């Protein structure tokens, strides 16, 4: 029985060390991937036109609906009627 207990203790130790090594390797892999993402984002930031507007701003819901209708008319898609946002249920 002492031989089996000793073998299991050695196996547990080896598995623990292997798990620790895999964890460290995975951490380095994640760090490398994050570095690549950081470089790509910096490259994208350098190559983007800073004069372009970030988002479209609409003065009202009506102007957004008109834009949607114009685009849908070009694509031959039906547009549902306007939804009343303050309608009582």
C-alpha positions in Angstrom: 0.0 0.0 0.0 2.9 2.4 0.7 4.0 2.0 -2.9 0.6 2.9 -4.3 0.3 5.9 -2.0 3.8 7.1 -3.0 3.0 6.7 -6.7 -0.2 8.6 -6.3 1.6 11.4 -4.5 4.3 11.6 -7.2 1.6 11.6 -9.9 -0.3 14.4 -8.1 2.9 16.4 -7.9 3.7 15.9 -11.5 0.1 16.9 -12.6 0.3 20.0 -10.4 3.6 21.1 -11.9 2.2 20.4 -15.4 -0.9 22.5 -14.6 1.2 25.3 -13.3 3.4 25.2 -16.5 0.3 25.2 -18.7 -1.1 28.2 -16.8 2.1 30.2 -17.2 2.3 29.4 -20.9 -1.3 30.4 -21.4 -0.7 33.7 -19.6 2.2 34.5 -22.0 0.0 33.6 -24.9 -2.7 35.9 -23.8 -0.2 38.7 -23.2 1.2 38.3 -26.7 -2.3 38.4 -28.2 -3.2 41.5 -26.2 0.0 43.1 -27.5 -0.9 42.4 -31.0 -4.4 43.8 -30.5 -2.9 46.9 -29.0 -0.6 47.4 -32.0 -3.5 46.8 -34.4 -5.6 49.4 -32.6 -2.8 51.9 -32.6 -2.3 51.3 -36.4 -6.0 51.8 -37.0 -6.0 55.0 -35.0 -3.1 56.3 -37.0 -4.7 55.5 -40.3 -8.2 56.8 -39.6 -9.4 60.2 -40.8 -9.9 62.3 -37.7 -12.0 64.8 -39.7 -14.8 62.3 -40.2 -17.8 62.5 -37.9 -17.9 59.7 -35.3 -21.6 59.1 -35.3 -24.6 60.4 -37.1 -26.7 62.9 -35.1 -30.3 63.5 -35.9 -32.2 66.6 -34.9 -35.4 64.6 -34.3 -36.9 61.2 -34.7 -38.7 62.4 -37.8 -35.4 63.1 -39.7 -34.2 59.6 -38.8 -37.5 58.1 -40.0 -37.2 60.1 -43.3 -33.7 58.8 -43.8 -34.9 55.3 -43.2 -37.7 55.7 -45.7 -35.4 57.1 -48.3 -32.9 54.2 -48.0 -35.8 51.7 -47.9 -37.3 53.2 -51.1 -34.0 52.7 -52.9 -33.8 49.1 -51.7 -37.5 48.3 -52.4 -38.1 47.3 -48.8 -41.4 48.2 -47.0 -41.0 50.5 -44.0 -43.6 50.2 -41.2 -45.5 53.2 -40.0 -44.2 55.4 -37.3 -44.4 54.0 -33.8 -46.0 56.2 -31.2 -43.5 56.2 -28.3 -45.8 57.8 -25.8 -48.9 55.8 -26.6 -50.9 54.5 -23.6 -51.1 50.7 -23.3 
